[in-house]
Amino acid sequence: MKVLYIAAECKPFAKMGGVGDVAGELPPALKKQGVDIEVVIPSYGSIKPEIVKKHVKKKNLYRYDVPFAVPGKPDNVEAVAVHRGRLEGVPVFFIENETYFEGTSPDNPNLRYDRPYVTSDDVPFKDDIIRFSFFSEACLELIRKRKPDIVHINDWVLGYLFGRMKMEGLTPKRVLTIHNIGYQANIWKASIQGWHIQKLQFDPGVGPLFNDPNGNDVNAMRLGLELADRVNAVSPTYSREMIQPENAGAFFEGGKGLDAITRRVASEDRLVGILNGFVYKHEPTGEAFEEILVKKAEARKQLAQAFADPDALLLGFVGRAVEQKFKLLTEPLEGRPILDHILDLEGVNVAILGTGVPEYESFIGNVATRHFDGPLTYLQFLQMPRRKNYSFTIAFDREMAKLISLGSDVFLMPSLFEPCGITQMESMANATPPLVRWTGGLVDTVIPHYEDGGTGFGFDGTSREEVLWSLLGIVKTARDLYAHNKEAFRALQQNGFNTRFTWDASAKEYVETLYQPVL
């Protein structure tokens, strides 16, 4: 079987999130399973020249023009060049276009288009909707040239492609992987007037499937769902969660307004859940475990210098300071944020590394001084008494992230939702038991501490208060186990270290539950 695997990002070329990890690691594993697979990504201007030199083997393999209407220019044409490279033996095609993948926004010269995603100033998603609808259009000719049996796309960014394939009569089977159903690119129809994307809206066969079910918008994720022959979520539990309605009162995200669509897709036997894999650096041997414990002690000693009591349980958090990852820590319980309650626990230190939404960045800094009423000046911040069991870094720092994952006693991951998650896999590989919300892929990868073979700690609830009290309670449980039962805690560490979620296993499921059935 021949598969054209298309994504907005792929490491090591361009990576902003989990899609980049999957696109860089799954295709080589699929090739080992005998799949004739080729990857397609945009050729972003920000891709480092040394990476291009290493991986790109043939420049200008194809050159062609892509009709792409823009407001006021219905006959606009964009020039495309396709370069071919290789990644671990897998062919990679880079689609180059100066307008949408190299320069800046025509409306805002400060908005750079040379990277996977941008934040639009006016209408959310608008720039990326235009850019990736163009990417989809540019892929049509490549599909004609490469003649795959299956076109496999990732997330909303290529939902447009399935619609255009149907309109153009292209017959490869269609597979969609959903990494996060919360991102749907739903945009008011008036905002795309005059753009090429309106072809989808006005097509009698495709247009109704493009309509957002909850408003006067179009919805790229829905379009992909409707037209896919097979859909997979990146964990089994997430595939079950996305067919349920949202319940904000219990911090449950569900299908984010598309649950009626996903339930129908599931009822038609088109939806499965396949857990992502992880690339491990150590074999699960006793010797390797002892070696990681030595490295762990060194990293922990470095982190613990920031605290008055270096022997207390060290909870580490690494993640984007955004609602998904951080909201629960800011939620009030009896008038104070839950993170404040955690920091009030005796025998607990907390180290946080994160950057993202200004609101959450301010909270990370202010909790150090128990100040929750608004922003502080830098001088006020320095003058206020500081907590002695709390350290924080507001930055994107890969080395600090590795240090916290390795050096913490417990890795804190209180996600609102988590389609799969990778940092909990990394923390377990570092012999750091994760403390997670029982949601999505966290359910599928972490075994509760009280069960045989336990690897970490978890919490949840059926109401807002229950979720928050459960979070506070499980931190106490982790602290007590760490302080009073070293043998049981070491078993958690070793069980996690020995656990393996491999891409070879994932790739086998992709072939058996996605590719073979659609063919």
VMD Tcl script that draws the C-alpha trace (Angstrom):
set ca {
  {0.00 0.00 0.00}
  {1.16 3.52 -0.77}
  {0.38 6.30 1.73}
  {0.83 10.04 1.36}
  {1.12 11.34 4.93}
  {0.47 15.10 5.11}
  {0.99 17.40 8.11}
  {1.56 21.06 8.96}
  {4.70 20.21 10.96}
  {7.26 17.43 11.18}
  {10.39 17.26 13.28}
  {13.28 17.90 12.81}
  {12.18 20.35 10.10}
  {9.41 22.29 11.84}
  {7.84 21.41 15.19}
  {5.45 23.38 17.37}
  {3.52 20.60 19.13}
  {2.62 16.93 19.26}
  {1.77 16.73 15.56}
  {5.42 17.46 14.78}
  {6.57 14.59 17.00}
  {4.13 12.13 15.47}
  {4.86 13.15 11.87}
  {8.57 12.74 12.48}
  {8.41 9.42 14.35}
  {5.41 7.44 13.04}
  {6.24 7.30 9.28}
  {9.63 5.56 9.78}
  {7.86 2.99 11.99}
  {5.18 2.51 9.30}
  {7.92 1.95 6.74}
  {9.24 -0.90 8.95}
  {5.74 -2.42 8.71}
  {6.08 -2.53 4.92}
  {4.07 0.62 4.15}
  {5.27 2.60 1.12}
  {4.92 5.96 2.89}
  {5.81 9.50 1.83}
  {5.53 12.62 3.99}
  {4.41 16.07 2.79}
  {4.94 19.32 4.73}
  {5.24 23.03 3.86}
  {8.75 24.32 3.21}
  {8.80 27.03 5.88}
  {11.36 29.78 5.62}
  {12.34 29.23 9.25}
  {13.66 25.72 8.62}
  {17.35 25.93 9.47}
  {19.73 25.82 6.48}
  {21.82 23.05 8.05}
  {18.71 20.87 8.34}
  {17.81 21.58 4.72}
  {21.34 20.71 3.63}
  {21.30 17.45 5.59}
  {17.88 16.18 4.54}
  {16.86 17.74 1.21}
  {18.29 15.62 -1.63}
  {16.61 17.02 -4.73}
  {15.56 20.63 -5.24}
  {12.70 21.52 -7.58}
  {11.54 17.97 -8.20}
  {8.24 19.47 -9.36}
  {7.24 23.00 -10.25}
  {3.66 24.00 -10.95}
  {1.16 26.82 -10.56}
  {-1.74 26.65 -8.10}
  {-4.93 28.67 -8.77}
  {-5.76 30.38 -5.49}
  {-8.32 33.18 -5.50}
  {-7.87 36.09 -3.10}
  {-10.23 39.04 -2.53}
  {-10.16 41.24 -5.59}
  {-8.10 38.70 -7.55}
  {-10.31 35.75 -8.51}
  {-7.74 34.56 -11.06}
  {-4.72 34.72 -8.72}
  {-2.11 32.00 -9.27}
  {0.65 30.96 -6.84}
  {3.92 29.35 -7.94}
  {4.91 26.18 -6.09}
  {8.19 24.26 -6.03}
  {8.40 20.79 -4.51}
  {11.70 19.55 -3.08}
  {12.38 15.96 -2.04}
  {14.30 14.87 1.02}
  {14.56 11.85 3.29}
  {13.95 11.18 6.97}
  {15.18 7.81 8.22}
  {14.62 6.34 4.77}
  {11.16 7.91 4.30}
  {10.76 10.33 1.36}
  {9.70 13.81 2.46}
  {8.23 16.34 0.02}
  {8.56 20.03 0.93}
  {6.03 22.35 -0.72}
  {7.59 25.77 -1.20}
  {5.61 28.96 -1.75}
  {6.88 32.46 -1.06}
  {3.52 34.02 -0.22}
  {2.23 31.65 2.48}
  {5.28 29.87 3.90}
  {8.12 32.37 3.75}
  {7.13 36.01 4.04}
  {4.78 37.95 6.27}
  {1.05 38.56 6.34}
  {-0.11 40.96 3.61}
  {-2.18 42.74 6.28}
  {0.41 42.78 9.07}
  {4.17 42.88 8.29}
  {4.89 41.87 11.89}
  {3.07 38.56 11.45}
  {5.58 36.07 10.08}
  {4.41 33.31 7.77}
  {7.70 31.36 7.87}
  {6.60 28.99 10.64}
  {3.79 26.45 11.18}
  {1.23 28.54 13.09}
  {0.59 32.24 13.68}
  {-1.80 34.19 15.91}
  {-4.13 36.38 13.86}
  {-4.74 39.91 15.10}
  {-8.40 40.22 14.12}
  {-10.30 37.01 13.39}
  {-9.00 33.93 15.25}
  {-7.32 31.39 12.96}
  {-7.89 33.51 9.85}
  {-4.28 33.61 8.66}
  {-3.71 29.91 9.23}
  {-7.04 29.04 7.63}
  {-5.94 30.85 4.48}
  {-2.40 29.42 4.59}
  {-3.43 25.82 5.12}
  {-6.31 25.94 2.67}
  {-3.61 26.96 0.19}
  {-1.42 24.06 1.38}
  {-4.35 21.73 0.74}
  {-4.79 23.17 -2.75}
  {-1.09 22.71 -3.49}
  {-1.29 19.05 -2.36}
  {-3.87 18.20 -5.04}
  {-1.31 18.16 -7.84}
  {1.14 16.19 -5.72}
  {-1.55 13.56 -5.12}
  {-2.03 13.30 -8.88}
  {1.71 12.87 -9.39}
  {2.43 10.43 -6.54}
  {-0.76 8.34 -7.00}
  {-1.16 7.09 -3.39}
  {-3.69 4.48 -2.30}
  {-4.33 6.46 0.90}
  {-4.08 10.14 1.79}
  {-3.52 10.47 5.52}
  {-3.97 13.96 7.04}
  {-3.51 15.41 10.51}
  {-6.01 17.69 12.27}
  {-8.11 20.56 10.93}
  {-5.36 22.13 8.85}
  {-5.95 19.64 6.03}
  {-9.69 19.09 6.36}
  {-9.95 21.33 3.28}
  {-7.96 18.78 1.29}
  {-10.58 16.07 1.70}
  {-13.25 18.47 0.45}
  {-11.17 19.47 -2.56}
  {-10.30 15.84 -3.32}
  {-14.01 15.02 -3.46}
  {-14.71 18.02 -5.69}
  {-11.85 17.09 -8.02}
  {-12.81 13.41 -8.20}
  {-9.55 12.17 -6.67}
  {-10.11 8.62 -5.45}
  {-7.42 7.69 -2.87}
  {-8.87 6.56 0.44}
  {-8.96 9.23 3.14}
  {-7.64 8.83 6.72}
  {-7.76 11.56 9.39}
  {-5.80 11.63 12.65}
  {-7.21 13.93 15.34}
  {-4.61 15.24 17.76}
  {-6.92 17.83 19.37}
  {-10.59 18.16 18.49}
  {-10.73 21.52 20.26}
  {-9.01 23.17 17.29}
  {-11.56 23.20 14.45}
  {-10.85 26.40 12.45}
  {-14.48 27.43 12.66}
  {-14.69 30.89 11.12}
  {-17.55 33.19 10.19}
  {-18.50 32.73 6.54}
  {-18.24 36.45 5.83}
  {-14.54 36.35 6.81}
  {-13.62 34.13 3.86}
  {-15.44 36.11 1.17}
  {-13.40 36.21 -2.01}
  {-10.93 33.54 -0.88}
  {-10.43 30.25 -2.72}
  {-11.88 28.43 0.27}
  {-15.36 29.56 -0.77}
  {-15.28 26.86 -3.47}
  {-15.90 24.40 -0.65}
  {-18.66 26.46 0.89}
  {-20.60 26.79 -2.37}
  {-20.17 23.21 -3.61}
  {-23.54 21.40 -3.32}
  {-21.95 18.11 -2.24}
  {-19.25 19.43 0.07}
  {-20.74 22.69 1.36}
  {-23.26 21.19 3.82}
  {-20.46 19.11 5.37}
  {-18.36 22.26 5.78}
  {-20.98 24.07 7.87}
  {-20.30 24.37 11.58}
  {-23.11 22.55 13.46}
  {-23.27 25.26 16.12}
  {-23.36 28.56 14.25}
  {-23.05 30.54 11.02}
  {-19.46 29.37 10.47}
  {-17.56 26.90 8.38}
  {-15.62 24.19 10.19}
  {-12.56 22.46 8.72}
  {-12.43 19.74 11.38}
  {-16.01 18.77 10.69}
  {-15.27 18.60 6.96}
  {-12.38 16.22 7.58}
  {-14.50 14.06 9.90}
  {-17.39 13.84 7.45}
  {-15.27 12.89 4.45}
  {-12.74 10.54 6.09}
  {-13.04 6.84 5.36}
  {-11.38 6.22 8.71}
  {-10.63 8.50 11.70}
  {-8.31 7.88 14.60}
  {-7.71 9.76 17.83}
  {-4.25 9.60 19.39}
  {-5.37 7.47 22.33}
  {-8.22 5.03 22.96}
  {-9.67 7.03 25.87}
  {-9.63 10.27 23.88}
  {-11.59 8.55 21.09}
  {-14.28 7.75 23.67}
  {-14.20 11.22 25.23}
  {-14.69 13.05 21.95}
  {-18.06 11.40 21.33}
  {-19.43 12.83 24.59}
  {-20.84 16.34 25.18}
  {-18.80 18.92 27.01}
  {-19.43 19.31 30.77}
  {-17.75 22.52 31.91}
  {-19.00 22.00 35.47}
  {-16.70 19.00 35.83}
  {-13.89 20.37 33.64}
  {-14.76 17.81 30.93}
  {-14.04 18.95 27.36}
  {-15.68 16.12 25.40}
  {-16.14 16.65 21.67}
  {-16.10 20.46 21.88}
  {-19.38 20.87 20.01}
  {-18.68 18.15 17.44}
  {-19.82 15.26 19.64}
  {-22.94 14.59 17.54}
  {-20.71 14.25 14.46}
  {-18.12 12.06 16.19}
  {-20.86 9.82 17.67}
  {-22.19 9.24 14.18}
  {-18.69 8.55 12.85}
  {-18.17 6.06 15.68}
  {-21.55 4.40 15.03}
  {-20.49 3.94 11.41}
  {-17.38 2.10 12.63}
  {-15.07 4.81 11.28}
  {-13.51 5.96 14.58}
  {-10.70 4.23 16.49}
  {-8.13 5.28 19.09}
  {-4.45 4.46 18.67}
  {-1.97 5.49 21.33}
  {1.08 7.46 20.23}
  {4.52 6.01 20.79}
  {7.65 7.44 22.35}
  {11.36 7.25 21.46}
  {13.29 5.83 24.42}
  {16.96 6.43 25.19}
  {17.41 3.54 27.63}
  {16.61 -0.15 27.58}
  {14.45 -1.25 30.54}
  {17.21 -3.09 32.40}
  {18.08 -3.07 36.08}
  {21.47 -1.59 35.31}
  {19.93 1.24 33.26}
  {17.48 1.95 36.09}
  {20.29 2.30 38.62}
  {22.13 4.61 36.22}
  {19.09 6.85 35.79}
  {18.69 7.05 39.58}
  {22.25 8.36 39.86}
  {21.59 11.02 37.21}
  {18.29 11.78 38.89}
  {19.93 12.43 42.24}
  {22.37 14.87 40.62}
  {19.56 16.75 38.84}
  {17.44 16.80 42.00}
  {20.29 18.25 44.04}
  {20.60 21.08 41.52}
  {16.85 21.85 41.62}
  {16.58 21.53 45.41}
  {19.02 24.39 46.00}
  {16.09 26.77 45.44}
  {14.17 25.50 48.50}
  {14.49 25.95 52.25}
  {13.78 22.24 52.80}
  {15.63 20.36 50.04}
  {14.39 16.99 51.31}
  {10.68 17.73 50.80}
  {8.77 16.09 47.94}
  {9.67 17.96 44.74}
  {6.72 18.41 42.37}
  {7.82 19.55 38.90}
  {5.66 21.14 36.19}
  {6.81 21.69 32.60}
  {4.32 22.87 30.01}
  {2.70 25.70 28.14}
  {1.02 28.25 30.39}
  {-2.32 27.84 28.63}
  {-5.80 26.80 29.74}
  {-5.41 23.11 28.85}
  {-2.27 22.63 30.91}
  {-2.57 25.20 33.68}
  {-6.18 26.23 34.38}
  {-6.80 23.71 37.17}
  {-3.87 25.07 39.18}
  {-5.45 28.53 39.15}
  {-8.99 27.47 40.08}
  {-10.18 28.81 43.45}
  {-10.95 26.45 46.28}
  {-12.31 28.06 49.47}
  {-11.26 31.43 48.13}
  {-7.68 30.59 47.15}
  {-6.14 29.02 44.01}
  {-5.48 25.30 44.25}
  {-1.75 25.85 43.66}
  {-1.72 28.05 46.78}
  {-3.26 25.18 48.75}
  {-0.62 22.78 47.40}
  {2.16 25.16 48.41}
  {0.68 25.37 51.92}
  {1.22 21.64 52.40}
  {4.08 20.77 54.69}
  {6.79 18.70 53.01}
  {6.08 19.82 49.43}
  {8.26 21.88 47.06}
  {7.06 22.99 43.63}
  {9.18 23.90 40.58}
  {7.39 25.34 37.53}
  {8.65 26.00 34.01}
  {6.16 27.51 31.58}
  {5.41 30.28 29.15}
  {2.29 31.18 27.23}
  {-0.80 33.26 28.00}
  {0.08 36.47 29.92}
  {-2.71 35.84 32.44}
  {-1.16 32.52 33.46}
  {2.39 33.86 33.36}
  {1.35 36.56 35.84}
  {-0.25 33.97 38.07}
  {2.94 31.85 38.07}
  {4.91 34.83 39.34}
  {2.33 36.19 41.75}
  {1.74 32.90 43.57}
  {5.34 33.18 44.81}
  {4.18 36.09 46.98}
  {0.58 34.91 47.55}
  {-0.60 37.90 45.53}
  {-3.72 37.18 43.45}
  {-5.37 40.58 43.03}
  {-3.60 41.73 39.87}
  {-0.18 42.38 38.37}
  {2.71 43.61 40.48}
  {5.46 45.99 39.44}
  {8.89 44.38 39.45}
  {9.89 46.47 42.48}
  {6.76 45.42 44.38}
  {7.46 41.80 43.50}
  {11.02 42.03 44.87}
  {9.86 43.69 48.09}
  {7.12 41.19 48.96}
  {7.94 38.13 51.10}
  {8.57 35.07 48.94}
  {7.58 31.45 49.43}
  {10.52 29.24 50.33}
  {9.08 26.07 48.76}
  {8.43 27.45 45.28}
  {10.57 28.20 42.23}
  {9.45 29.25 38.78}
  {10.86 30.07 35.37}
  {8.75 31.86 32.78}
  {10.59 30.89 29.59}
  {10.93 28.28 26.88}
  {14.02 26.43 28.10}
  {14.70 22.91 26.83}
  {17.56 22.26 29.26}
  {15.51 23.35 32.27}
  {12.63 21.18 31.03}
  {14.92 18.15 30.92}
  {16.27 18.99 34.38}
  {12.79 19.19 35.93}
  {11.56 16.02 34.21}
  {14.62 14.13 35.45}
  {15.20 15.79 38.83}
  {11.65 16.00 40.21}
  {10.28 13.35 42.54}
  {6.82 13.60 40.95}
  {5.88 15.19 37.62}
  {2.73 17.35 37.83}
  {0.36 17.14 34.85}
  {-3.12 18.41 35.85}
  {-4.46 18.77 32.30}
  {-8.05 19.75 31.54}
  {-7.79 17.26 28.70}
  {-4.90 15.38 27.10}
  {-5.47 13.64 23.74}
  {-2.33 11.56 24.28}
  {0.45 13.40 26.07}
  {4.18 12.92 25.75}
  {5.64 14.52 28.88}
  {4.21 11.81 31.14}
  {5.95 9.18 28.98}
  {9.17 11.16 29.22}
  {8.88 11.56 32.99}
  {8.34 7.81 33.47}
  {11.39 7.13 31.29}
  {13.24 9.39 33.76}
  {11.95 7.36 36.74}
  {9.72 10.28 37.74}
  {6.19 9.08 38.55}
  {3.61 11.43 36.95}
  {0.67 12.92 38.83}
  {-2.08 13.30 36.23}
  {-5.72 14.09 35.66}
  {-7.47 10.88 34.60}
  {-8.27 12.04 31.09}
  {-7.43 11.04 27.52}
  {-4.07 9.41 26.92}
  {-3.10 9.89 30.57}
  {-5.60 7.15 31.44}
  {-4.01 4.90 28.82}
  {-0.41 5.45 29.89}
  {-0.36 5.85 33.69}
  {-1.29 3.02 36.10}
  {-2.61 4.16 39.53}
  {-0.11 3.87 42.37}
  {-2.34 1.47 44.33}
  {-2.60 -1.11 41.53}
  {-0.14 -3.87 40.69}
  {2.53 -2.43 38.43}
  {1.53 1.13 39.36}
  {3.46 3.90 37.65}
  {1.99 7.15 38.98}
  {-0.79 9.08 40.68}
  {-4.11 10.36 39.36}
  {-7.19 12.38 40.24}
  {-10.59 13.28 38.79}
  {-14.17 13.97 39.83}
  {-17.74 14.46 38.66}
  {-18.01 18.07 39.81}
  {-15.80 21.13 39.99}
  {-15.18 20.84 43.75}
  {-14.63 17.10 43.55}
  {-11.95 17.51 40.88}
  {-10.10 20.17 42.90}
  {-10.28 18.36 46.24}
  {-9.15 15.19 44.46}
  {-6.12 17.03 43.07}
  {-5.16 18.34 46.51}
  {-5.72 14.93 48.06}
  {-3.54 13.06 45.59}
  {-0.67 15.51 46.15}
  {-0.89 14.63 49.86}
  {-0.92 10.93 48.97}
  {2.18 11.29 46.80}
  {3.93 13.26 49.54}
  {3.15 10.65 52.19}
  {4.22 7.73 50.01}
  {7.46 9.49 49.15}
  {8.21 10.37 52.78}
  {7.11 7.18 54.53}
  {7.32 4.28 52.07}
  {10.54 4.55 50.08}
  {10.27 0.96 48.87}
  {6.81 1.47 47.36}
  {7.89 4.77 45.81}
  {10.95 3.15 44.26}
  {8.69 0.45 42.80}
  {6.60 3.18 41.12}
  {9.77 4.66 39.68}
  {11.01 1.33 38.34}
  {7.63 0.30 36.93}
  {7.41 3.58 35.02}
  {10.98 3.28 33.81}
  {10.30 -0.24 32.50}
  {7.07 0.76 30.70}
  {7.31 1.03 26.93}
  {4.96 2.71 24.44}
  {6.70 2.06 21.14}
  {6.08 3.46 17.69}
  {6.46 -0.05 16.28}
  {3.37 -1.13 18.26}
  {1.48 2.00 17.19}
  {2.44 1.54 13.54}
  {1.17 -2.05 13.58}
  {-2.22 -0.76 14.82}
  {-2.29 1.93 12.12}
  {-1.85 -0.73 9.46}
  {-4.38 -3.17 10.95}
  {-7.13 -0.77 12.08}
  {-6.82 2.09 9.58}
  {-5.01 1.26 6.36}
  {-6.02 -2.34 5.70}
  {-9.74 -1.80 6.45}
  {-10.08 1.20 4.11}
  {-8.39 -0.73 1.30}
}
mol new
graphics top color blue
foreach p $ca { graphics top sphere $p radius 0.5 }
foreach p [lrange $ca 0 end-1] q [lrange $ca 1 end] { graphics top cylinder $p $q radius 0.2 }
display resetview
